[in-house]
Amino acid sequence: MAKEKAPQEKEEASLLSTAFDVVSILAVSVVAVAVAFIFCFRTVGVVGSSMYPTLHETDRIILSAFETKPARGQIVVTCQPSVNPVIPDTLVKRVIATAGETVDIDFDRGIVYVDGEALEEPYVNEPTHRREDFTQPVTVPDGYVFVMGDNRNNSTDSRSESVGLIREEYILGKALFRMFPLGKFALERY
């Protein structure tokens, strides 16, 4: 006849089993999050003030690595190499126009037009008066997007020859939400 385990031995076995379950769940969770960030999401830090007031320097945003087909109004991160060594290769900007759309800017009034219609842009810091190298109008060819920062008069973007139109293949992803600073997760949707 087999000897029954003492109550203390049963309790120790139960605690060990519970501890093993907790450690297993934590390990699987860490691996799942790591896999998600490797294949589905990316994190990017904001450098500079070109996206103010929507994003601030040192904000950290999470991108969807799956959604690389841009749409007007989305905030995207691009890794297109710049012809100007002062401009970083990774830029956070807002899509203003996609393939086939024509961008025109009235710098006196500070209004951006796409296909002849003034954009409603509640996200900009101030009207667009800074010209850069922009010669208007610009029709966006297939496979490209026209991007601008929300801080229009302090942003080097598609208006500048050193950035120019962005090839869709260089878009890393669409910004989903802000990871840091804590408590300010939402990005305005326009």
TAFENQUI-V392401 format. One record per pair of residues at least 4 apart in sequence whose ideal C-beta (glycine too) atoms are under 8 Angstrom apart, sorted by sequence separation. I is the first residue (numbers start at 1). GAP is how many residues later the second one is. If there is no record, write none. Layout:
{{I GAP} {I GAP}}
This chain:
{{5 4} {6 4} {7 4} {8 4} {9 4} {10 4} {11 4} {12 4} {13 4} {14 4} {15 4} {16 4} {17 4} {18 4} {19 4} {20 4} {21 4} {22 4} {23 4} {24 4} {25 4} {26 4} {27 4} {28 4} {29 4} {30 4} {31 4} {32 4} {33 4} {34 4} {35 4} {36 4} {37 4} {51 4} {52 4} {55 4} {70 4} {87 4} {97 4} {106 4} {113 4} {124 4} {134 4} {140 4} {148 4} {151 4} {156 4} {159 4} {160 4} {166 4} {5 5} {36 5} {37 5} {46 5} {51 5} {82 5} {97 5} {106 5} {113 5} {114 5} {140 5} {149 5} {150 5} {158 5} {166 5} {37 6} {55 6} {70 6} {82 6} {97 6} {105 6} {112 6} {113 6} {140 6} {149 6} {156 6} {157 6} {158 6} {178 6} {179 6} {49 7} {82 7} {96 7} {105 7} {106 7} {111 7} {112 7} {148 7} {149 7} {156 7} {158 7} {178 7} {5 8} {49 8} {81 8} {104 8} {105 8} {111 8} {138 8} {149 8} {158 8} {177 8} {178 8} {46 9} {48 9} {80 9} {103 9} {104 9} {112 9} {148 9} {177 9} {178 9} {46 10} {47 10} {79 10} {103 10} {104 10} {147 10} {148 10} {177 10} {46 11} {79 11} {80 11} {103 11} {147 11} {148 11} {176 11} {46 12} {78 12} {102 12} {104 12} {146 12} {175 12} {45 13} {46 13} {77 13} {78 13} {101 13} {102 13} {145 13} {45 14} {46 14} {61 14} {63 14} {77 14} {101 14} {102 14} {45 15} {46 15} {77 15} {78 15} {44 16} {61 16} {76 16} {96 16} {110 16} {111 16} {112 16} {147 16} {43 17} {44 17} {75 17} {76 17} {97 17} {110 17} {111 17} {43 18} {75 18} {76 18} {96 18} {109 18} {110 18} {43 19} {44 19} {75 19} {76 19} {110 19} {146 19} {147 19} {42 20} {43 20} {55 20} {74 20} {75 20} {128 20} {138 20} {145 20} {146 20} {41 21} {42 21} {54 21} {73 21} {74 21} {107 21} {108 21} {144 21} {145 21} {41 22} {73 22} {107 22} {130 22} {144 22} {41 23} {42 23} {72 23} {96 23} {105 23} {107 23} {129 23} {130 23} {144 23} {145 23} {40 24} {41 24} {51 24} {71 24} {72 24} {107 24} {128 24} {129 24} {130 24} {132 24} {141 24} {143 24} {144 24} {40 25} {70 25} {72 25} {125 25} {126 25} {127 25} {128 25} {130 25} {132 25} {134 25} {140 25} {143 25} {39 26} {40 26} {72 26} {105 26} {124 26} {125 26} {126 26} {133 26} {134 26} {143 26} {145 26} {71 27} {123 27} {124 27} {125 27} {126 27} {132 27} {133 27} {138 27} {70 28} {124 28} {125 28} {131 28} {132 28} {133 28} {72 29} {94 29} {105 29} {125 29} {130 29} {132 29} {61 31} {105 31} {104 32} {44 33} {103 33} {104 33} {103 34} {104 34} {42 35} {102 35} {103 35} {102 36} {103 36} {112 36} {55 37} {102 37} {103 37} {101 38} {102 38} {100 39} {101 39} {54 40} {100 40} {47 41} {50 41} {51 41} {99 41} {50 42} {51 42} {72 42} {98 42} {99 42} {100 42} {110 42} {47 43} {50 43} {51 43} {97 43} {99 43} {103 43} {99 44} {47 45} {99 45} {101 45} {44 46} {46 46} {99 46} {98 47} {44 48} {97 48} {98 48} {96 49} {97 49} {95 50} {96 50} {95 51} {96 51} {95 52} {96 52} {94 53} {93 54} {94 54} {105 54} {93 55} {94 55} {103 55} {91 56} {93 56} {94 56} {93 62} {96 62} {93 64} {93 65} {123 65} {91 66} {122 66} {123 67} {122 68} {54 69} {76 69} {78 69} {87 69} {121 69} {53 70} {76 71} {53 72} {91 72} {52 73} {93 73} {70 75} {87 75} {87 76} {83 78} {84 78} {83 79} {84 79} {82 80} {82 81} {90 82} {80 83} {92 83} {80 86} {80 87} {78 88} {76 90} {80 90} {79 91} {78 92} {78 93} {79 93} {77 94} {78 94} {55 95} {76 95} {77 95} {54 96} {76 96} {77 96} {53 97} {76 97} {51 98} {52 98} {53 98} {70 98} {76 98} {77 98} {50 99} {51 99} {52 99} {69 99} {75 99} {76 99} {50 100} {51 100} {68 100} {74 100} {75 100} {50 101} {70 101} {74 101} {49 102} {52 102} {68 103} {50 104} {51 104} {68 104} {70 104} {49 105} {50 105} {68 105} {50 106} {67 106} {68 106} {50 107} {65 107} {66 107} {67 107} {65 108} {63 109} {64 109} {63 110} {64 110} {63 111} {63 112} {64 112} {75 112} {62 113} {63 113} {61 114} {62 114} {61 115} {62 115} {61 116} {62 116} {73 116} {61 117} {62 117} {73 117} {60 118} {61 118} {59 119} {60 119} {60 120} {59 121} {58 122} {59 122} {55 123} {59 125} {61 126} {44 128} {42 130} {42 131} {41 132} {55 132} {54 133} {54 134} {41 135} {43 136}}
